[in-house]
Amino acid sequence: MTTKKTKKEIIQEAAAHLFRDKGYSATSMRDLAEAVNLKASSLYNHISSKEEILRNICFDNAHRFISGMEEVEKSGADAPAQVRALLSLHIRTAMEDATSVTAFNDEWRHLNEPYLSEFKALRKDYEQRFRNILNTGMKSGAFRQMDPNVMLYTLFSSVRWLYDWFQEGKSRSAEAVEAEVIELLMGGLHSS
């Protein structure tokens, strides 16, 4: 049984599509109202501002990634298994929630303080924890010796294109794409 989306959820989803297609700055409240068949003034019954939507998108995604990181860290798995799990999280998120990921990746810079600093802190924490896993893998000999920043940002960049390309039913299956991307990326990390 699927639950019916609230008006606020419908507005947030429409906003994420608009942010992806037009960018946050170019999206007006009028655009958003038209997208959900409301008058602009009626939007304010459901949301306080365009930034509120951006904040929700950014922090929902940040918490999704932090929760995934916590699960991976608690798993006790070795570094390669942890990286695979995190790559899987990034890939699935990019394929299943493309609009939010677009806003999360590209539009977070439009957050106002104190939210911008809070978001940056969450992002920095996640990146450092991922970097720690990569360092552990290098120390154990599972991964080749490289600058961990090169590793980290190459991995992130290597899955960002998926939200733009992947379309359920038009592309290959999500599972096949995920398996191939992970295999390719892990092959680049493993030591000879």
CYANA upper distance limits for C-alpha pairs under 8 A (distance plus 0.5 A):
  5 LYS  CA      9 GLU  CA      6.38
  5 LYS  CA     10 ILE  CA      6.88
  6 THR  CA     10 ILE  CA      6.80
  7 LYS  CA     11 ILE  CA      6.61
  7 LYS  CA     46 HIS  CA      7.66
  8 LYS  CA     12 GLN  CA      6.62
  8 LYS  CA     46 HIS  CA      6.20
  8 LYS  CA     47 ILE  CA      7.52
  9 GLU  CA     13 GLU  CA      6.61
 10 ILE  CA     14 ALA  CA      6.66
 10 ILE  CA     36 VAL  CA      7.84
 11 ILE  CA     15 ALA  CA      6.54
 11 ILE  CA     32 LEU  CA      7.90
 11 ILE  CA     36 VAL  CA      6.92
 12 GLN  CA     16 ALA  CA      6.65
 12 GLN  CA     53 ILE  CA      6.38
 12 GLN  CA     57 ILE  CA      8.25
 13 GLU  CA     17 HIS  CA      6.90
 13 GLU  CA     99 THR  CA      8.05
 13 GLU  CA    100 SER  CA      8.28
 14 ALA  CA     18 LEU  CA      6.79
 14 ALA  CA     32 LEU  CA      7.36
 14 ALA  CA     35 ALA  CA      6.88
 14 ALA  CA     36 VAL  CA      7.42
 15 ALA  CA     19 PHE  CA      6.47
 15 ALA  CA     32 LEU  CA      6.61
 15 ALA  CA     53 ILE  CA      7.75
 16 ALA  CA     20 ARG  CA      6.63
 16 ALA  CA     54 LEU  CA      8.45
 16 ALA  CA     57 ILE  CA      8.12
 16 ALA  CA     99 THR  CA      5.54
 16 ALA  CA    100 SER  CA      6.03
 16 ALA  CA    102 THR  CA      8.25
 16 ALA  CA    103 ALA  CA      6.88
 17 HIS  CA     21 ASP  CA      6.65
 17 HIS  CA     99 THR  CA      5.78
 17 HIS  CA    100 SER  CA      8.36
 18 LEU  CA     22 LYS  CA      6.07
 18 LEU  CA     23 GLY  CA      7.30
 18 LEU  CA     24 TYR  CA      8.07
 18 LEU  CA     27 THR  CA      6.92
 18 LEU  CA     32 LEU  CA      7.98
 19 PHE  CA     23 GLY  CA      4.77
 19 PHE  CA     24 TYR  CA      5.17
 19 PHE  CA     27 THR  CA      6.98
 19 PHE  CA     99 THR  CA      8.26
 19 PHE  CA    102 THR  CA      8.24
 19 PHE  CA    103 ALA  CA      6.71
 19 PHE  CA    107 GLU  CA      8.12
 20 ARG  CA     24 TYR  CA      8.28
 20 ARG  CA     99 THR  CA      6.45
 20 ARG  CA    102 THR  CA      6.18
 20 ARG  CA    103 ALA  CA      6.79
 22 LYS  CA     26 ALA  CA      6.29
 22 LYS  CA     27 THR  CA      6.62
 23 GLY  CA     27 THR  CA      6.79
 23 GLY  CA    107 GLU  CA      7.76
 24 TYR  CA    103 ALA  CA      8.36
 24 TYR  CA    107 GLU  CA      6.72
 24 TYR  CA    110 HIS  CA      8.09
 25 SER  CA    110 HIS  CA      8.46
 27 THR  CA     31 ASP  CA      6.73
 27 THR  CA     32 LEU  CA      7.82
 28 SER  CA     32 LEU  CA      6.92
 29 MET  CA     33 ALA  CA      6.53
 29 MET  CA     40 ALA  CA      6.66
 29 MET  CA     43 LEU  CA      8.49
 29 MET  CA     50 LYS  CA      7.42
 30 ARG  CA     34 GLU  CA      6.66
 30 ARG  CA     39 LYS  CA      8.18
 30 ARG  CA     40 ALA  CA      5.87
 31 ASP  CA     35 ALA  CA      6.72
 32 LEU  CA     36 VAL  CA      7.00
 32 LEU  CA     40 ALA  CA      8.23
 33 ALA  CA     37 ASN  CA      6.40
 33 ALA  CA     38 LEU  CA      5.36
 33 ALA  CA     39 LYS  CA      6.12
 33 ALA  CA     40 ALA  CA      5.51
 33 ALA  CA     43 LEU  CA      6.98
 34 GLU  CA     38 LEU  CA      6.62
 34 GLU  CA     39 LYS  CA      7.76
 34 GLU  CA     40 ALA  CA      8.34
 38 LEU  CA     42 SER  CA      6.70
 38 LEU  CA     43 LEU  CA      7.27
 39 LYS  CA     43 LEU  CA      7.28
 40 ALA  CA     44 TYR  CA      8.06
 41 SER  CA     45 ASN  CA      8.37
 42 SER  CA     46 HIS  CA      8.11
 43 LEU  CA     47 ILE  CA      6.67
 44 TYR  CA     48 SER  CA      5.96
 44 TYR  CA     49 SER  CA      7.78
 47 ILE  CA     52 GLU  CA      7.52
 47 ILE  CA     53 ILE  CA      8.04
 48 SER  CA     52 GLU  CA      6.93
 49 SER  CA     53 ILE  CA      7.44
 50 LYS  CA     54 LEU  CA      7.02
 51 GLU  CA     55 ARG  CA      6.45
 51 GLU  CA    111 LEU  CA      7.30
 52 GLU  CA     56 ASN  CA      6.66
 53 ILE  CA     57 ILE  CA      6.71
 54 LEU  CA     58 CYS  CA      6.54
 54 LEU  CA    103 ALA  CA      7.78
 54 LEU  CA    107 GLU  CA      8.28
 54 LEU  CA    108 TRP  CA      7.79
 54 LEU  CA    111 LEU  CA      7.85
 55 ARG  CA     59 PHE  CA      6.43
 55 ARG  CA    108 TRP  CA      8.41
 55 ARG  CA    111 LEU  CA      7.37
 55 ARG  CA    115 TYR  CA      7.98
 56 ASN  CA     60 ASP  CA      6.21
 57 ILE  CA     61 ASN  CA      6.70
 57 ILE  CA    100 SER  CA      6.37
 57 ILE  CA    103 ALA  CA      7.49
 57 ILE  CA    104 PHE  CA      7.03
 58 CYS  CA     62 ALA  CA      6.58
 58 CYS  CA    100 SER  CA      8.15
 58 CYS  CA    103 ALA  CA      7.52
 58 CYS  CA    104 PHE  CA      5.36
 58 CYS  CA    108 TRP  CA      6.91
 58 CYS  CA    119 PHE  CA      8.06
 59 PHE  CA     63 HIS  CA      6.46
 59 PHE  CA    119 PHE  CA      7.47
 60 ASP  CA     64 ARG  CA      6.68
 61 ASN  CA     65 PHE  CA      6.80
 61 ASN  CA    100 SER  CA      7.91
 61 ASN  CA    101 VAL  CA      7.77
 61 ASN  CA    104 PHE  CA      7.24
 62 ALA  CA     66 ILE  CA      6.66
 62 ALA  CA    104 PHE  CA      8.50
 62 ALA  CA    119 PHE  CA      8.12
 62 ALA  CA    122 LEU  CA      7.27
 62 ALA  CA    123 ARG  CA      7.47
 63 HIS  CA     67 SER  CA      6.41
 64 ARG  CA     68 GLY  CA      6.73
 65 PHE  CA     69 MET  CA      6.61
 65 PHE  CA     89 LEU  CA      8.10
 65 PHE  CA    126 TYR  CA      8.03
 66 ILE  CA     70 GLU  CA      6.69
 66 ILE  CA    122 LEU  CA      8.37
 66 ILE  CA    126 TYR  CA      6.81
 67 SER  CA     71 GLU  CA      6.83
 68 GLY  CA     72 VAL  CA      6.75
 68 GLY  CA     86 LEU  CA      7.67
 68 GLY  CA     89 LEU  CA      7.57
 69 MET  CA     73 GLU  CA      6.58
 69 MET  CA     86 LEU  CA      7.55
 69 MET  CA    126 TYR  CA      7.86
 69 MET  CA    129 ARG  CA      8.29
 69 MET  CA    130 PHE  CA      8.41
 70 GLU  CA     74 LYS  CA      6.63
 71 GLU  CA     75 SER  CA      6.65
 72 VAL  CA     76 GLY  CA      8.06
 72 VAL  CA     77 ALA  CA      8.11
 72 VAL  CA     82 GLN  CA      6.24
 72 VAL  CA     85 ALA  CA      7.39
 72 VAL  CA     86 LEU  CA      7.86
 73 GLU  CA     77 ALA  CA      8.35
 73 GLU  CA     82 GLN  CA      7.94
 77 ALA  CA     81 ALA  CA      6.38
 77 ALA  CA     82 GLN  CA      6.63
 78 ASP  CA     82 GLN  CA      6.75
 78 ASP  CA    137 GLY  CA      8.27
 79 ALA  CA     83 VAL  CA      6.61
 79 ALA  CA    133 ILE  CA      6.16
 79 ALA  CA    134 LEU  CA      7.28
 79 ALA  CA    136 THR  CA      6.89
 79 ALA  CA    137 GLY  CA      5.51
 79 ALA  CA    142 ALA  CA      8.19
 80 PRO  CA     84 ARG  CA      6.65
 80 PRO  CA    137 GLY  CA      7.24
 80 PRO  CA    142 ALA  CA      7.61
 80 PRO  CA    143 PHE  CA      8.42
 80 PRO  CA    186 MET  CA      8.27
 81 ALA  CA     85 ALA  CA      6.69
 82 GLN  CA     86 LEU  CA      6.74
 82 GLN  CA    133 ILE  CA      7.88
 83 VAL  CA     87 LEU  CA      6.52
 83 VAL  CA    130 PHE  CA      8.36
 83 VAL  CA    133 ILE  CA      7.81
 83 VAL  CA    134 LEU  CA      8.14
 84 ARG  CA     88 SER  CA      6.56
 84 ARG  CA    182 ILE  CA      7.12
 84 ARG  CA    186 MET  CA      7.97
 85 ALA  CA     89 LEU  CA      6.78
 86 LEU  CA     90 HIS  CA      6.80
 87 LEU  CA     91 ILE  CA      6.53
 87 LEU  CA    155 LEU  CA      8.36
 87 LEU  CA    182 ILE  CA      7.20
 88 SER  CA     92 ARG  CA      6.44
 88 SER  CA    178 GLU  CA      7.28
 88 SER  CA    182 ILE  CA      7.84
 89 LEU  CA     93 THR  CA      6.50
 90 HIS  CA     94 ALA  CA      6.60
 90 HIS  CA    159 VAL  CA      7.49
 91 ILE  CA     95 MET  CA      6.72
 91 ILE  CA    159 VAL  CA      6.64
 91 ILE  CA    162 LEU  CA      7.72
 91 ILE  CA    178 GLU  CA      6.82
 92 ARG  CA     96 GLU  CA      6.31
 92 ARG  CA    174 ALA  CA      8.31
 92 ARG  CA    178 GLU  CA      7.98
 93 THR  CA     97 ASP  CA      5.98
 93 THR  CA     98 ALA  CA      7.66
 93 THR  CA    101 VAL  CA      7.71
 94 ALA  CA     98 ALA  CA      5.61
 94 ALA  CA    101 VAL  CA      6.62
 94 ALA  CA    159 VAL  CA      8.09
 94 ALA  CA    160 ARG  CA      7.60
 94 ALA  CA    162 LEU  CA      6.45
 94 ALA  CA    163 TYR  CA      5.21
 95 MET  CA    162 LEU  CA      6.87
 95 MET  CA    163 TYR  CA      6.00
 95 MET  CA    166 PHE  CA      6.61
 95 MET  CA    167 GLN  CA      7.98
 95 MET  CA    168 GLU  CA      8.48
 95 MET  CA    174 ALA  CA      7.82
 97 ASP  CA    101 VAL  CA      6.70
 97 ASP  CA    163 TYR  CA      8.32
 98 ALA  CA    102 THR  CA      6.56
 98 ALA  CA    163 TYR  CA      5.27
 98 ALA  CA    164 ASP  CA      7.85
 99 THR  CA    103 ALA  CA      6.99
 99 THR  CA    163 TYR  CA      8.27
100 SER  CA    104 PHE  CA      6.45
101 VAL  CA    105 ASN  CA      6.33
101 VAL  CA    163 TYR  CA      7.87
102 THR  CA    106 ASP  CA      6.38
102 THR  CA    107 GLU  CA      7.95
102 THR  CA    163 TYR  CA      7.82
103 ALA  CA    107 GLU  CA      5.29
103 ALA  CA    108 TRP  CA      7.13
104 PHE  CA    108 TRP  CA      6.24
108 TRP  CA    116 LEU  CA      7.95
109 ARG  CA    116 LEU  CA      7.61
110 HIS  CA    116 LEU  CA      8.35
111 LEU  CA    115 TYR  CA      6.62
111 LEU  CA    116 LEU  CA      5.53
112 ASN  CA    116 LEU  CA      5.99
113 GLU  CA    117 SER  CA      6.84
114 PRO  CA    118 GLU  CA      6.83
115 TYR  CA    119 PHE  CA      6.43
116 LEU  CA    120 LYS  CA      6.60
117 SER  CA    121 ALA  CA      6.61
118 GLU  CA    122 LEU  CA      6.91
119 PHE  CA    123 ARG  CA      6.69
120 LYS  CA    124 LYS  CA      6.45
121 ALA  CA    125 ASP  CA      6.54
122 LEU  CA    126 TYR  CA      6.72
123 ARG  CA    127 GLU  CA      6.68
124 LYS  CA    128 GLN  CA      6.58
125 ASP  CA    129 ARG  CA      6.71
126 TYR  CA    130 PHE  CA      6.73
127 GLU  CA    131 ARG  CA      6.54
127 GLU  CA    152 LEU  CA      8.22
128 GLN  CA    132 ASN  CA      6.61
129 ARG  CA    133 ILE  CA      7.04
130 PHE  CA    134 LEU  CA      6.95
130 PHE  CA    152 LEU  CA      7.88
131 ARG  CA    135 ASN  CA      6.64
131 ARG  CA    148 PRO  CA      6.60
131 ARG  CA    149 ASN  CA      7.75
131 ARG  CA    152 LEU  CA      6.95
132 ASN  CA    136 THR  CA      6.63
133 ILE  CA    137 GLY  CA      6.74
134 LEU  CA    138 MET  CA      6.80
134 LEU  CA    143 PHE  CA      8.09
134 LEU  CA    148 PRO  CA      6.99
134 LEU  CA    151 MET  CA      8.26
134 LEU  CA    152 LEU  CA      8.30
135 ASN  CA    139 LYS  CA      6.64
135 ASN  CA    148 PRO  CA      7.15
136 THR  CA    140 SER  CA      6.66
137 GLY  CA    141 GLY  CA      6.75
137 GLY  CA    142 ALA  CA      5.65
137 GLY  CA    143 PHE  CA      5.70
138 MET  CA    142 ALA  CA      6.43
138 MET  CA    143 PHE  CA      5.11
138 MET  CA    144 ARG  CA      6.44
138 MET  CA    145 GLN  CA      6.26
139 LYS  CA    143 PHE  CA      8.43
141 GLY  CA    191 SER  CA      7.27
142 ALA  CA    190 HIS  CA      6.30
142 ALA  CA    191 SER  CA      6.34
143 PHE  CA    189 LEU  CA      5.68
143 PHE  CA    190 HIS  CA      4.84
143 PHE  CA    191 SER  CA      5.21
144 ARG  CA    189 LEU  CA      6.51
144 ARG  CA    190 HIS  CA      6.20
144 ARG  CA    191 SER  CA      4.63
144 ARG  CA    192 SER  CA      7.89
145 GLN  CA    191 SER  CA      8.24
146 MET  CA    150 VAL  CA      7.77
146 MET  CA    151 MET  CA      7.56
147 ASP  CA    151 MET  CA      7.03
148 PRO  CA    152 LEU  CA      6.50
149 ASN  CA    153 TYR  CA      6.50
150 VAL  CA    154 THR  CA      6.36
151 MET  CA    155 LEU  CA      6.66
151 MET  CA    189 LEU  CA      8.22
152 LEU  CA    156 PHE  CA      6.84
153 TYR  CA    157 SER  CA      6.42
154 THR  CA    158 SER  CA      6.39
155 LEU  CA    159 VAL  CA      7.28
155 LEU  CA    185 LEU  CA      7.54
156 PHE  CA    160 ARG  CA      6.95
157 SER  CA    161 TRP  CA      8.02
158 SER  CA    185 LEU  CA      8.47
159 VAL  CA    181 VAL  CA      8.35
160 ARG  CA    164 ASP  CA      8.38
161 TRP  CA    165 TRP  CA      6.87
162 LEU  CA    166 PHE  CA      5.90
166 PHE  CA    170 LYS  CA      8.28
166 PHE  CA    171 SER  CA      6.46
167 GLN  CA    171 SER  CA      6.03
168 GLU  CA    172 ARG  CA      8.29
168 GLU  CA    173 SER  CA      7.61
168 GLU  CA    174 ALA  CA      7.65
169 GLY  CA    173 SER  CA      7.72
172 ARG  CA    176 ALA  CA      7.14
172 ARG  CA    177 VAL  CA      7.08
173 SER  CA    177 VAL  CA      6.84
174 ALA  CA    178 GLU  CA      6.51
175 GLU  CA    179 ALA  CA      6.62
176 ALA  CA    180 GLU  CA      6.71
177 VAL  CA    181 VAL  CA      6.62
178 GLU  CA    182 ILE  CA      6.62
179 ALA  CA    183 GLU  CA      6.55
180 GLU  CA    184 LEU  CA      6.61
181 VAL  CA    185 LEU  CA      6.63
182 ILE  CA    186 MET  CA      6.34
183 GLU  CA    187 GLY  CA      6.50
184 LEU  CA    188 GLY  CA      7.21
185 LEU  CA    189 LEU  CA      7.18
186 MET  CA    190 HIS  CA      6.71
